[in-house]
Amino acid sequence: LLPSFTGAMNISTAKCWSSEVNNPHPTAARELGSGASADGYEGGFGTALMLKDLNLAVDAGEEEGLALPVAGLSRDLYRMADLHGYGRRDFGVMLEFLKGVK
């Protein structure tokens, strides 16, 4: 089902970088032949870097008096993942982290 779903996405308006080039799901990434998830989330844009960017976004929102609740929750999740040793792995590893897979 997943390769068919990904294929359908990539020929429709749902097509985007994360579905076509760097799919966070390992099965889809292997099918596409690209993406850090196809290689155990090694390489790619690290979780620690995503955490840094989320910190910058939340701080900027606070400076402007904006509430960014989804950014704050995302930051908290990436912080937990980083504390559990996922910092150097691609940010797509959140799928595995949230499932409890190490």
Jmol script that loads the backbone (N, CA, C; Angstrom):
load data "model"
ATOM      1  N   LEU A   1       0.824  -1.196   0.000  1.00  0.00           N
ATOM      2  CA  LEU A   1       0.000   0.000   0.000  1.00  0.00           C
ATOM      3  C   LEU A   1       0.867   1.259   0.000  1.00  0.00           C
ATOM      4  N   LEU A   2       1.943   1.275   0.785  1.00  0.00           N
ATOM      5  CA  LEU A   2       2.750   2.492   0.888  1.00  0.00           C
ATOM      6  C   LEU A   2       3.360   2.914  -0.448  1.00  0.00           C
ATOM      7  N   PRO A   3       4.020   2.011  -1.209  1.00  0.00           N
ATOM      8  CA  PRO A   3       4.559   2.463  -2.505  1.00  0.00           C
ATOM      9  C   PRO A   3       3.471   2.997  -3.434  1.00  0.00           C
ATOM     10  N   SER A   4       2.305   2.376  -3.451  1.00  0.00           N
ATOM     11  CA  SER A   4       1.214   2.863  -4.293  1.00  0.00           C
ATOM     12  C   SER A   4       0.751   4.240  -3.838  1.00  0.00           C
ATOM     13  N   PHE A   5       0.649   4.430  -2.542  1.00  0.00           N
ATOM     14  CA  PHE A   5       0.219   5.715  -1.989  1.00  0.00           C
ATOM     15  C   PHE A   5       1.240   6.798  -2.319  1.00  0.00           C
ATOM     16  N   THR A   6       2.523   6.479  -2.101  1.00  0.00           N
ATOM     17  CA  THR A   6       3.574   7.453  -2.410  1.00  0.00           C
ATOM     18  C   THR A   6       3.581   7.772  -3.895  1.00  0.00           C
ATOM     19  N   GLY A   7       3.422   6.759  -4.721  1.00  0.00           N
ATOM     20  CA  GLY A   7       3.370   6.987  -6.158  1.00  0.00           C
ATOM     21  C   GLY A   7       2.220   7.889  -6.551  1.00  0.00           C
ATOM     22  N   ALA A   8       1.074   7.667  -5.953  1.00  0.00           N
ATOM     23  CA  ALA A   8      -0.098   8.504  -6.244  1.00  0.00           C
ATOM     24  C   ALA A   8       0.151   9.943  -5.793  1.00  0.00           C
ATOM     25  N   MET A   9       0.776  10.107  -4.641  1.00  0.00           N
ATOM     26  CA  MET A   9       1.078  11.457  -4.153  1.00  0.00           C
ATOM     27  C   MET A   9       1.991  12.189  -5.132  1.00  0.00           C
ATOM     28  N   ASN A  10       2.984  11.463  -5.651  1.00  0.00           N
ATOM     29  CA  ASN A  10       4.003  12.113  -6.474  1.00  0.00           C
ATOM     30  C   ASN A  10       3.553  12.431  -7.900  1.00  0.00           C
ATOM     31  N   ILE A  11       2.325  12.054  -8.263  1.00  0.00           N
ATOM     32  CA  ILE A  11       1.789  12.468  -9.564  1.00  0.00           C
ATOM     33  C   ILE A  11       0.554  13.355  -9.381  1.00  0.00           C
ATOM     34  N   SER A  12       0.407  13.888  -8.178  1.00  0.00           N
ATOM     35  CA  SER A  12      -0.743  14.746  -7.883  1.00  0.00           C
ATOM     36  C   SER A  12      -0.265  16.032  -7.225  1.00  0.00           C
ATOM     37  N   THR A  13      -1.200  16.817  -6.745  1.00  0.00           N
ATOM     38  CA  THR A  13      -0.843  18.068  -6.081  1.00  0.00           C
ATOM     39  C   THR A  13      -0.170  17.839  -4.733  1.00  0.00           C
ATOM     40  N   ALA A  14      -0.155  16.609  -4.236  1.00  0.00           N
ATOM     41  CA  ALA A  14       0.523  16.301  -2.974  1.00  0.00           C
ATOM     42  C   ALA A  14       2.031  16.155  -3.151  1.00  0.00           C
ATOM     43  N   LYS A  15       2.497  16.148  -4.390  1.00  0.00           N
ATOM     44  CA  LYS A  15       3.929  15.983  -4.673  1.00  0.00           C
ATOM     45  C   LYS A  15       4.733  17.079  -3.996  1.00  0.00           C
ATOM     46  N   CYS A  16       5.765  16.675  -3.283  1.00  0.00           N
ATOM     47  CA  CYS A  16       6.627  17.634  -2.615  1.00  0.00           C
ATOM     48  C   CYS A  16       7.983  16.973  -2.343  1.00  0.00           C
ATOM     49  N   TRP A  17       8.926  17.771  -1.889  1.00  0.00           N
ATOM     50  CA  TRP A  17      10.279  17.296  -1.627  1.00  0.00           C
ATOM     51  C   TRP A  17      10.291  16.105  -0.671  1.00  0.00           C
ATOM     52  N   SER A  18       9.496  16.167   0.388  1.00  0.00           N
ATOM     53  CA  SER A  18       9.537  15.104   1.385  1.00  0.00           C
ATOM     54  C   SER A  18       8.864  13.822   0.921  1.00  0.00           C
ATOM     55  N   SER A  19       8.026  13.880  -0.098  1.00  0.00           N
ATOM     56  CA  SER A  19       7.442  12.640  -0.604  1.00  0.00           C
ATOM     57  C   SER A  19       8.235  12.080  -1.780  1.00  0.00           C
ATOM     58  N   GLU A  20       8.912  12.956  -2.510  1.00  0.00           N
ATOM     59  CA  GLU A  20       9.596  12.528  -3.725  1.00  0.00           C
ATOM     60  C   GLU A  20      11.099  12.301  -3.541  1.00  0.00           C
ATOM     61  N   VAL A  21      11.753  13.092  -2.703  1.00  0.00           N
ATOM     62  CA  VAL A  21      13.210  13.047  -2.611  1.00  0.00           C
ATOM     63  C   VAL A  21      13.697  12.493  -1.278  1.00  0.00           C
ATOM     64  N   ASN A  22      13.149  12.978  -0.188  1.00  0.00           N
ATOM     65  CA  ASN A  22      13.644  12.591   1.140  1.00  0.00           C
ATOM     66  C   ASN A  22      12.490  12.095   2.004  1.00  0.00           C
ATOM     67  N   ASN A  23      11.832  11.044   1.531  1.00  0.00           N
ATOM     68  CA  ASN A  23      10.675  10.520   2.250  1.00  0.00           C
ATOM     69  C   ASN A  23      11.118   9.976   3.607  1.00  0.00           C
ATOM     70  N   PRO A  24      10.449  10.375   4.693  1.00  0.00           N
ATOM     71  CA  PRO A  24      10.871   9.925   6.018  1.00  0.00           C
ATOM     72  C   PRO A  24      10.516   8.470   6.332  1.00  0.00           C
ATOM     73  N   HIS A  25       9.730   7.835   5.476  1.00  0.00           N
ATOM     74  CA  HIS A  25       9.385   6.432   5.724  1.00  0.00           C
ATOM     75  C   HIS A  25      10.388   5.537   4.998  1.00  0.00           C
ATOM     76  N   PRO A  26      11.057   4.631   5.727  1.00  0.00           N
ATOM     77  CA  PRO A  26      12.108   3.808   5.117  1.00  0.00           C
ATOM     78  C   PRO A  26      11.662   3.003   3.896  1.00  0.00           C
ATOM     79  N   THR A  27      10.489   2.420   3.930  1.00  0.00           N
ATOM     80  CA  THR A  27      10.015   1.623   2.795  1.00  0.00           C
ATOM     81  C   THR A  27       9.832   2.498   1.560  1.00  0.00           C
ATOM     82  N   ALA A  28       9.219   3.649   1.740  1.00  0.00           N
ATOM     83  CA  ALA A  28       9.014   4.564   0.618  1.00  0.00           C
ATOM     84  C   ALA A  28      10.352   5.071   0.093  1.00  0.00           C
ATOM     85  N   ALA A  29      11.279   5.392   0.985  1.00  0.00           N
ATOM     86  CA  ALA A  29      12.579   5.907   0.563  1.00  0.00           C
ATOM     87  C   ALA A  29      13.351   4.857  -0.228  1.00  0.00           C
ATOM     88  N   ARG A  30      13.315   3.612   0.219  1.00  0.00           N
ATOM     89  CA  ARG A  30      13.999   2.549  -0.531  1.00  0.00           C
ATOM     90  C   ARG A  30      13.360   2.382  -1.901  1.00  0.00           C
ATOM     91  N   GLU A  31      12.052   2.475  -1.970  1.00  0.00           N
ATOM     92  CA  GLU A  31      11.343   2.367  -3.245  1.00  0.00           C
ATOM     93  C   GLU A  31      11.751   3.501  -4.192  1.00  0.00           C
ATOM     94  N   LEU A  32      11.929   4.700  -3.619  1.00  0.00           N
ATOM     95  CA  LEU A  32      12.326   5.857  -4.421  1.00  0.00           C
ATOM     96  C   LEU A  32      13.813   5.846  -4.754  1.00  0.00           C
ATOM     97  N   GLY A  33      14.587   5.115  -3.949  1.00  0.00           N
ATOM     98  CA  GLY A  33      16.030   5.063  -4.159  1.00  0.00           C
ATOM     99  C   GLY A  33      16.776   6.263  -3.610  1.00  0.00           C
ATOM    100  N   SER A  34      16.162   6.982  -2.682  1.00  0.00           N
ATOM    101  CA  SER A  34      16.832   8.131  -2.072  1.00  0.00           C
ATOM    102  C   SER A  34      16.224   8.415  -0.710  1.00  0.00           C
ATOM    103  N   GLY A  35      16.944   9.194   0.065  1.00  0.00           N
ATOM    104  CA  GLY A  35      16.456   9.602   1.378  1.00  0.00           C
ATOM    105  C   GLY A  35      17.227   8.954   2.506  1.00  0.00           C
ATOM    106  N   ALA A  36      17.466   9.725   3.548  1.00  0.00           N
ATOM    107  CA  ALA A  36      18.224   9.238   4.698  1.00  0.00           C
ATOM    108  C   ALA A  36      17.526   8.083   5.400  1.00  0.00           C
ATOM    109  N   SER A  37      16.198   8.038   5.329  1.00  0.00           N
ATOM    110  CA  SER A  37      15.481   6.956   6.008  1.00  0.00           C
ATOM    111  C   SER A  37      15.779   5.600   5.371  1.00  0.00           C
ATOM    112  N   ALA A  38      16.174   5.591   4.105  1.00  0.00           N
ATOM    113  CA  ALA A  38      16.528   4.337   3.433  1.00  0.00           C
ATOM    114  C   ALA A  38      17.833   3.780   3.980  1.00  0.00           C
ATOM    115  N   ASP A  39      18.599   4.623   4.672  1.00  0.00           N
ATOM    116  CA  ASP A  39      19.893   4.221   5.223  1.00  0.00           C
ATOM    117  C   ASP A  39      19.911   4.377   6.740  1.00  0.00           C
ATOM    118  N   GLY A  40      18.815   4.022   7.382  1.00  0.00           N
ATOM    119  CA  GLY A  40      18.762   4.097   8.846  1.00  0.00           C
ATOM    120  C   GLY A  40      18.825   5.506   9.394  1.00  0.00           C
ATOM    121  N   TYR A  41      18.396   6.484   8.603  1.00  0.00           N
ATOM    122  CA  TYR A  41      18.378   7.895   8.995  1.00  0.00           C
ATOM    123  C   TYR A  41      19.780   8.459   9.206  1.00  0.00           C
ATOM    124  N   GLU A  42      20.785   7.821   8.616  1.00  0.00           N
ATOM    125  CA  GLU A  42      22.150   8.346   8.679  1.00  0.00           C
ATOM    126  C   GLU A  42      22.287   9.439   7.630  1.00  0.00           C
ATOM    127  N   GLY A  43      23.069  10.468   7.954  1.00  0.00           N
ATOM    128  CA  GLY A  43      23.220  11.590   7.040  1.00  0.00           C
ATOM    129  C   GLY A  43      21.982  12.466   7.078  1.00  0.00           C
ATOM    130  N   GLY A  44      21.806  13.254   6.063  1.00  0.00           N
ATOM    131  CA  GLY A  44      20.638  14.116   6.012  1.00  0.00           C
ATOM    132  C   GLY A  44      20.763  15.300   6.955  1.00  0.00           C
ATOM    133  N   PHE A  45      19.631  15.906   7.248  1.00  0.00           N
ATOM    134  CA  PHE A  45      19.572  17.086   8.117  1.00  0.00           C
ATOM    135  C   PHE A  45      19.310  16.599   9.538  1.00  0.00           C
ATOM    136  N   GLY A  46      20.302  16.734  10.388  1.00  0.00           N
ATOM    137  CA  GLY A  46      20.251  16.167  11.725  1.00  0.00           C
ATOM    138  C   GLY A  46      19.141  16.712  12.616  1.00  0.00           C
ATOM    139  N   THR A  47      18.686  15.845  13.498  1.00  0.00           N
ATOM    140  CA  THR A  47      17.664  16.207  14.475  1.00  0.00           C
ATOM    141  C   THR A  47      18.118  17.375  15.343  1.00  0.00           C
ATOM    142  N   ALA A  48      19.403  17.402  15.710  1.00  0.00           N
ATOM    143  CA  ALA A  48      19.923  18.510  16.523  1.00  0.00           C
ATOM    144  C   ALA A  48      19.854  19.832  15.750  1.00  0.00           C
ATOM    145  N   LEU A  49      20.060  19.774  14.434  1.00  0.00           N
ATOM    146  CA  LEU A  49      19.942  20.990  13.623  1.00  0.00           C
ATOM    147  C   LEU A  49      18.485  21.444  13.537  1.00  0.00           C
ATOM    148  N   MET A  50      17.577  20.499  13.425  1.00  0.00           N
ATOM    149  CA  MET A  50      16.155  20.850  13.412  1.00  0.00           C
ATOM    150  C   MET A  50      15.771  21.486  14.750  1.00  0.00           C
ATOM    151  N   LEU A  51      16.284  20.944  15.835  1.00  0.00           N
ATOM    152  CA  LEU A  51      16.021  21.513  17.157  1.00  0.00           C
ATOM    153  C   LEU A  51      16.539  22.946  17.227  1.00  0.00           C
ATOM    154  N   LYS A  52      17.731  23.189  16.706  1.00  0.00           N
ATOM    155  CA  LYS A  52      18.282  24.545  16.684  1.00  0.00           C
ATOM    156  C   LYS A  52      17.347  25.492  15.929  1.00  0.00           C
ATOM    157  N   ASP A  53      16.888  25.070  14.763  1.00  0.00           N
ATOM    158  CA  ASP A  53      16.002  25.909  13.959  1.00  0.00           C
ATOM    159  C   ASP A  53      14.663  26.146  14.649  1.00  0.00           C
ATOM    160  N   LEU A  54      14.139  25.121  15.304  1.00  0.00           N
ATOM    161  CA  LEU A  54      12.882  25.298  16.027  1.00  0.00           C
ATOM    162  C   LEU A  54      13.050  26.255  17.200  1.00  0.00           C
ATOM    163  N   ASN A  55      14.189  26.179  17.878  1.00  0.00           N
ATOM    164  CA  ASN A  55      14.467  27.136  18.952  1.00  0.00           C
ATOM    165  C   ASN A  55      14.488  28.560  18.405  1.00  0.00           C
ATOM    166  N   LEU A  56      15.128  28.754  17.253  1.00  0.00           N
ATOM    167  CA  LEU A  56      15.172  30.085  16.642  1.00  0.00           C
ATOM    168  C   LEU A  56      13.773  30.571  16.279  1.00  0.00           C
ATOM    169  N   ALA A  57      12.963  29.679  15.720  1.00  0.00           N
ATOM    170  CA  ALA A  57      11.600  30.055  15.320  1.00  0.00           C
ATOM    171  C   ALA A  57      10.751  30.431  16.529  1.00  0.00           C
ATOM    172  N   VAL A  58      10.809  29.620  17.575  1.00  0.00           N
ATOM    173  CA  VAL A  58      10.007  29.896  18.769  1.00  0.00           C
ATOM    174  C   VAL A  58      10.477  31.189  19.433  1.00  0.00           C
ATOM    175  N   ASP A  59      11.796  31.379  19.503  1.00  0.00           N
ATOM    176  CA  ASP A  59      12.328  32.614  20.088  1.00  0.00           C
ATOM    177  C   ASP A  59      11.882  33.833  19.288  1.00  0.00           C
ATOM    178  N   ALA A  60      11.932  33.731  17.957  1.00  0.00           N
ATOM    179  CA  ALA A  60      11.510  34.852  17.107  1.00  0.00           C
ATOM    180  C   ALA A  60      10.024  35.146  17.311  1.00  0.00           C
ATOM    181  N   GLY A  61       9.223  34.105  17.421  1.00  0.00           N
ATOM    182  CA  GLY A  61       7.795  34.293  17.673  1.00  0.00           C
ATOM    183  C   GLY A  61       7.549  34.999  18.991  1.00  0.00           C
ATOM    184  N   GLU A  62       8.285  34.581  20.021  1.00  0.00           N
ATOM    185  CA  GLU A  62       8.138  35.214  21.332  1.00  0.00           C
ATOM    186  C   GLU A  62       8.526  36.687  21.282  1.00  0.00           C
ATOM    187  N   GLU A  63       9.620  36.998  20.557  1.00  0.00           N
ATOM    188  CA  GLU A  63      10.054  38.394  20.435  1.00  0.00           C
ATOM    189  C   GLU A  63       8.990  39.262  19.765  1.00  0.00           C
ATOM    190  N   GLU A  64       8.231  38.667  18.856  1.00  0.00           N
ATOM    191  CA  GLU A  64       7.189  39.399  18.143  1.00  0.00           C
ATOM    192  C   GLU A  64       5.820  39.286  18.813  1.00  0.00           C
ATOM    193  N   GLY A  65       5.761  38.587  19.945  1.00  0.00           N
ATOM    194  CA  GLY A  65       4.497  38.435  20.655  1.00  0.00           C
ATOM    195  C   GLY A  65       3.539  37.468  19.981  1.00  0.00           C
ATOM    196  N   LEU A  66       4.076  36.534  19.203  1.00  0.00           N
ATOM    197  CA  LEU A  66       3.255  35.552  18.500  1.00  0.00           C
ATOM    198  C   LEU A  66       3.250  34.220  19.229  1.00  0.00           C
ATOM    199  N   ALA A  67       2.110  33.614  19.303  1.00  0.00           N
ATOM    200  CA  ALA A  67       2.001  32.274  19.861  1.00  0.00           C
ATOM    201  C   ALA A  67       2.234  31.278  18.726  1.00  0.00           C
ATOM    202  N   LEU A  68       3.181  30.380  18.898  1.00  0.00           N
ATOM    203  CA  LEU A  68       3.481  29.345  17.904  1.00  0.00           C
ATOM    204  C   LEU A  68       3.387  27.978  18.591  1.00  0.00           C
ATOM    205  N   PRO A  69       2.164  27.564  18.934  1.00  0.00           N
ATOM    206  CA  PRO A  69       2.016  26.347  19.729  1.00  0.00           C
ATOM    207  C   PRO A  69       2.532  25.083  19.044  1.00  0.00           C
ATOM    208  N   VAL A  70       2.339  24.940  17.745  1.00  0.00           N
ATOM    209  CA  VAL A  70       2.812  23.739  17.058  1.00  0.00           C
ATOM    210  C   VAL A  70       4.335  23.734  17.005  1.00  0.00           C
ATOM    211  N   ALA A  71       4.929  24.899  16.785  1.00  0.00           N
ATOM    212  CA  ALA A  71       6.392  24.987  16.792  1.00  0.00           C
ATOM    213  C   ALA A  71       6.939  24.639  18.165  1.00  0.00           C
ATOM    214  N   GLY A  72       6.275  25.107  19.223  1.00  0.00           N
ATOM    215  CA  GLY A  72       6.719  24.793  20.579  1.00  0.00           C
ATOM    216  C   GLY A  72       6.627  23.303  20.888  1.00  0.00           C
ATOM    217  N   LEU A  73       5.532  22.684  20.489  1.00  0.00           N
ATOM    218  CA  LEU A  73       5.385  21.234  20.702  1.00  0.00           C
ATOM    219  C   LEU A  73       6.406  20.452  19.886  1.00  0.00           C
ATOM    220  N   SER A  74       6.629  20.888  18.656  1.00  0.00           N
ATOM    221  CA  SER A  74       7.631  20.230  17.815  1.00  0.00           C
ATOM    222  C   SER A  74       9.012  20.351  18.441  1.00  0.00           C
ATOM    223  N   ARG A  75       9.322  21.539  18.935  1.00  0.00           N
ATOM    224  CA  ARG A  75      10.609  21.748  19.599  1.00  0.00           C
ATOM    225  C   ARG A  75      10.771  20.795  20.776  1.00  0.00           C
ATOM    226  N   ASP A  76       9.719  20.649  21.562  1.00  0.00           N
ATOM    227  CA  ASP A  76       9.792  19.749  22.719  1.00  0.00           C
ATOM    228  C   ASP A  76      10.044  18.302  22.284  1.00  0.00           C
ATOM    229  N   LEU A  77       9.375  17.866  21.211  1.00  0.00           N
ATOM    230  CA  LEU A  77       9.581  16.506  20.713  1.00  0.00           C
ATOM    231  C   LEU A  77      11.001  16.313  20.192  1.00  0.00           C
ATOM    232  N   TYR A  78      11.506  17.287  19.441  1.00  0.00           N
ATOM    233  CA  TYR A  78      12.877  17.177  18.932  1.00  0.00           C
ATOM    234  C   TYR A  78      13.893  17.244  20.064  1.00  0.00           C
ATOM    235  N   ARG A  79      13.594  18.017  21.102  1.00  0.00           N
ATOM    236  CA  ARG A  79      14.486  18.060  22.270  1.00  0.00           C
ATOM    237  C   ARG A  79      14.535  16.681  22.935  1.00  0.00           C
ATOM    238  N   MET A  80      13.376  16.047  23.092  1.00  0.00           N
ATOM    239  CA  MET A  80      13.347  14.703  23.686  1.00  0.00           C
ATOM    240  C   MET A  80      14.118  13.718  22.815  1.00  0.00           C
ATOM    241  N   ALA A  81      13.930  13.790  21.509  1.00  0.00           N
ATOM    242  CA  ALA A  81      14.649  12.888  20.602  1.00  0.00           C
ATOM    243  C   ALA A  81      16.149  13.108  20.714  1.00  0.00           C
ATOM    244  N   ASP A  82      16.559  14.366  20.779  1.00  0.00           N
ATOM    245  CA  ASP A  82      17.980  14.687  20.914  1.00  0.00           C
ATOM    246  C   ASP A  82      18.537  14.122  22.218  1.00  0.00           C
ATOM    247  N   LEU A  83      17.796  14.282  23.294  1.00  0.00           N
ATOM    248  CA  LEU A  83      18.238  13.757  24.598  1.00  0.00           C
ATOM    249  C   LEU A  83      18.311  12.230  24.618  1.00  0.00           C
ATOM    250  N   HIS A  84      17.553  11.585  23.736  1.00  0.00           N
ATOM    251  CA  HIS A  84      17.574  10.119  23.648  1.00  0.00           C
ATOM    252  C   HIS A  84      18.578   9.612  22.615  1.00  0.00           C
ATOM    253  N   GLY A  85      19.448  10.496  22.137  1.00  0.00           N
ATOM    254  CA  GLY A  85      20.530  10.062  21.266  1.00  0.00           C
ATOM    255  C   GLY A  85      20.262  10.117  19.775  1.00  0.00           C
ATOM    256  N   TYR A  86      19.204  10.791  19.358  1.00  0.00           N
ATOM    257  CA  TYR A  86      18.871  10.878  17.936  1.00  0.00           C
ATOM    258  C   TYR A  86      19.442  12.128  17.265  1.00  0.00           C
ATOM    259  N   GLY A  87      20.201  12.937  17.965  1.00  0.00           N
ATOM    260  CA  GLY A  87      20.636  14.238  17.465  1.00  0.00           C
ATOM    261  C   GLY A  87      21.373  14.235  16.154  1.00  0.00           C
ATOM    262  N   ARG A  88      22.176  13.209  15.898  1.00  0.00           N
ATOM    263  CA  ARG A  88      22.966  13.166  14.665  1.00  0.00           C
ATOM    264  C   ARG A  88      22.229  12.490  13.512  1.00  0.00           C
ATOM    265  N   ARG A  89      21.086  11.918  13.792  1.00  0.00           N
ATOM    266  CA  ARG A  89      20.331  11.228  12.737  1.00  0.00           C
ATOM    267  C   ARG A  89      19.382  12.197  12.051  1.00  0.00           C
ATOM    268  N   ASP A  90      19.042  11.912  10.800  1.00  0.00           N
ATOM    269  CA  ASP A  90      18.163  12.769  10.015  1.00  0.00           C
ATOM    270  C   ASP A  90      16.860  13.037  10.764  1.00  0.00           C
ATOM    271  N   PHE A  91      16.341  14.248  10.600  1.00  0.00           N
ATOM    272  CA  PHE A  91      15.146  14.651  11.348  1.00  0.00           C
ATOM    273  C   PHE A  91      13.931  13.774  11.072  1.00  0.00           C
ATOM    274  N   GLY A  92      13.922  13.043   9.971  1.00  0.00           N
ATOM    275  CA  GLY A  92      12.834  12.112   9.684  1.00  0.00           C
ATOM    276  C   GLY A  92      12.764  10.954  10.653  1.00  0.00           C
ATOM    277  N   VAL A  93      13.820  10.790  11.461  1.00  0.00           N
ATOM    278  CA  VAL A  93      13.854   9.715  12.451  1.00  0.00           C
ATOM    279  C   VAL A  93      12.753   9.880  13.496  1.00  0.00           C
ATOM    280  N   MET A  94      12.080  11.021  13.479  1.00  0.00           N
ATOM    281  CA  MET A  94      10.976  11.219  14.429  1.00  0.00           C
ATOM    282  C   MET A  94       9.915  10.142  14.278  1.00  0.00           C
ATOM    283  N   LEU A  95       9.745   9.610  13.064  1.00  0.00           N
ATOM    284  CA  LEU A  95       8.787   8.498  12.892  1.00  0.00           C
ATOM    285  C   LEU A  95       9.169   7.326  13.779  1.00  0.00           C
ATOM    286  N   GLU A  96      10.445   6.998  13.798  1.00  0.00           N
ATOM    287  CA  GLU A  96      10.919   5.888  14.626  1.00  0.00           C
ATOM    288  C   GLU A  96      10.875   6.268  16.107  1.00  0.00           C
ATOM    289  N   PHE A  97      11.283   7.489  16.433  1.00  0.00           N
ATOM    290  CA  PHE A  97      11.286   7.929  17.820  1.00  0.00           C
ATOM    291  C   PHE A  97       9.890   7.868  18.425  1.00  0.00           C
ATOM    292  N   LEU A  98       8.908   8.368  17.684  1.00  0.00           N
ATOM    293  CA  LEU A  98       7.536   8.383  18.203  1.00  0.00           C
ATOM    294  C   LEU A  98       6.943   6.980  18.323  1.00  0.00           C
ATOM    295  N   LYS A  99       7.457   6.051  17.518  1.00  0.00           N
ATOM    296  CA  LYS A  99       7.009   4.651  17.627  1.00  0.00           C
ATOM    297  C   LYS A  99       7.777   3.916  18.730  1.00  0.00           C
ATOM    298  N   GLY A 100       8.808   4.550  19.272  1.00  0.00           N
ATOM    299  CA  GLY A 100       9.598   3.914  20.322  1.00  0.00           C
ATOM    300  C   GLY A 100      10.697   3.002  19.804  1.00  0.00           C
ATOM    301  N   VAL A 101      11.078   3.167  18.558  1.00  0.00           N
ATOM    302  CA  VAL A 101      12.120   2.335  17.957  1.00  0.00           C
ATOM    303  C   VAL A 101      13.443   3.047  18.109  1.00  0.00           C
ATOM    304  N   LYS A 102      14.458   2.358  18.569  1.00  0.00           N
ATOM    305  CA  LYS A 102      15.790   2.968  18.746  1.00  0.00           C
ATOM    306  C   LYS A 102      16.716   2.522  17.657  1.00  0.00           C
TER     307      LYS A 102
END
end "model"
wireframe off; spacefill off
backbone 0.3
color backbone group
